[in-house]
């Protein structure tokens, strides 16, 4: 019975996600679902992305958290549309689902958006299970989380289109072995592209901007 209920939930989510996707395509909006564990640096990466690309693309953000609007408040200073989703009133779900996104879209003018960044709730499991209608899934993994996370939480790594290994400025303090991390990633997903960066020092950020431009540009033509 439990398996059947889960399948029904995911099937219903898939239907709404397809509706979201159709709406995005109709308005020519490129959507990236950004996922990670708590504290990996999603908001900081989004901030830098807005600073770098806001003159090239019209950017909007859907910010997902169980509670508070702290991250949304950080992003609002850039003068872009930011919509907050809190799941605490609905039981504190540890992920965003397609229906939440559908409801959030009512507060956004998609005709005025080129790039929509969805910051999912910090969790290494649930967000990967729910398709939102996005074009790409990007996963952040901080070096402080160690080398074993791909093996412990494989689904996120299997479904991601890009892995961003963040906080490389803390590599020495964290003691993380990058060779072991790369091996773990490729063991789970042999085709997953990885970018290693530090928002703090700027190392690897140009690779991130280049990847974004490369995936967005064909869609915008």
N, C-alpha and C positions, 0 to 999 in steps of 0.2 A: 504493500500500500504506500509506504513512504517513497519508494523508488518511483512509483507511478505519479505521485504528487509532484516530486522534483521534476520529472519529465514534463509534466503539464505546465509547471511554472516556467521552465526554460523554453518550451514551445510558444507559450504566450509572449514571453519576452522577445523571442525571435521575430514574431509577427510585428510587434510594435517597433522593434529595431529596424525592420525593413521599411516601415512607414517613415521613420526618422531619416533613413538613408535616402529615400525617394525625395524627401523634402530638402535635404542637403544638396542633392544633385540638381534639383529644380532651381535652386538659388545659387548654384556653383560655389558652394562652401566646402572647403577641405577641412576635415575633422580628425584630430589626433586625441586618442585616449591615453592619458599619461598615468601609469600605475607604479606603485612601489610599496614597500613597507613604510610605516611611519618614520619620518625624520630623514629620509634618503635625499631630500633636497628638491622635491618637485616644484614647490612654490618659488624657490630661488632660481631654478632653471627657467621657469616661466617668466619671471621678472626680467632676466637678462635677454630672453628671447623677444619680449615686447620692446625693450630698449633698442635692440639691434634691428628689428624688422618692422617696427610700427610705421615707418615711412614707406615701406614697400608693400605691406599687406594691411588690410583693415582687420584687426585682431579682436576677438572676443573670448571670454573665459567663462566656463561653468565650473564653479568651485564646489567640490564635494567634501563634506565633513560630517561626522556624527553630531557634533555640537560646535557652537561658536561660529562667528564670521570673521575671525582674525585674519585668515589668509586673503579672503575677499577684500578686506579693508586695506591690506598691503597693496593689492593690485589696483584698487580703485584710484590711486594717486596718478596712474598713467593715463587717465582720461579715456579708458576704453570700456565697453560694456562688460560688466561682471555680474553674473547671476549666482547666488548662493543656494546650494541644496544641503539641508540638514536632515539626517535620517533619524535623529533621536525621537521626534514626535511620532515616528512610525515603527518604533521598536529598536532603533539604533542599528539598522543594517550596516554591515561592514563593507558595503559596495554600493555603487550606483547601478540602477537598472534602466532599461530602455524607457519605461513609463515615466520615471523621474526626469529623464532628459526631455521627453516629449512635453511634459508640463513646464519645464524650465524654458523651453523654446518659445513659449507664449510671451515671454518678457523680452525677447530678442528680435530685432529686425534683421532677418537673414539676408535680405537684399542689400544690407549695408556691411556685410561681413565676408571676408575672403578666407580667413583662417580661424577656426574655432578650436580652442584648446580645452579639453575636459580634464580637470585634475580630479582623479578618482580618489576614493577614501583609502587611507594608508592600510594596506593589507596585502599579504603575498598569496592569498588563496582565492577568496570570493570574487574580486573584481574581474579575474580572468574568465570566469564562467559566464559572464553576462555581456553579450554583444550589445552595443549601444547604437549602432548604425555608423560607426566611425570608418574612416579610410585606413588609418594605421593605428596599431597599438605600440606604444613606446613604454619600456619598463626601465626604471631606475633601480640600480643596486649600489648602495654605498660600500666603499671598501671596508668600512667599519663593521659590516655584517658578515665578513668572512668568506671563505671559498666554497663552503658546502651548500649554500642556499639553492643553487640550481638542482642539486640532487634531492634536497628535501622538499622543494616546492616546484616540481618540474612543469606543471601546467602553464604557469605564467611565462616561463621561458620558451615553451613549445609554441605558444600562440603569439608571442611578441614579434613584431616586425623589426624592431631595433632594441638592443640593450645598451643603455647608457650607464657606465660604471662611474659613479660620482664620488666627489670628495677625495680625489687622488692626492691632494695636498696632505692628507692624513695617512697616507699609505705606510709611512715608516712607523708612526705611532700605533697604527692598527695591527701591524705585523702580518698583514694579509699577503699571501703568496699569489701573485698575479698569474703565474704559469699554471698553478693548480686551479685557480678560478677559471681561466680560459679553457682548461681541459674539462672541467665540470660542465661549463656552458655548452661546449661542443658535443659532449657526451649526451646531453639532453636534446640539443637542437643543432645539428652539424652545419646548418645554413644561416644561423643567426649572426647578423653583423653586430659588432660591438664598437662603441666609441668610449674612450676613457677621457674623462675631463674633470676639471675643477672650476666651479663657478667663482670661487674665491680668487684664484690666481689667473684664471683665463685660459689655462692649459686645455687644449682640446676643444675649446668652444667654437672655433672656426669650422671644425669638422662637423659639429652639430648644426651650425647654420647652413653649411653646404648640403648636408643630408636633407634638411628641411626644404631648402630651395629646390633640390633635385626631385623630391617626391611631389612637391606642390606644383611645380612649373608645368609638367605635362597635363595635369588636371585643369590648369587655368587656361590652356590654349583652346 
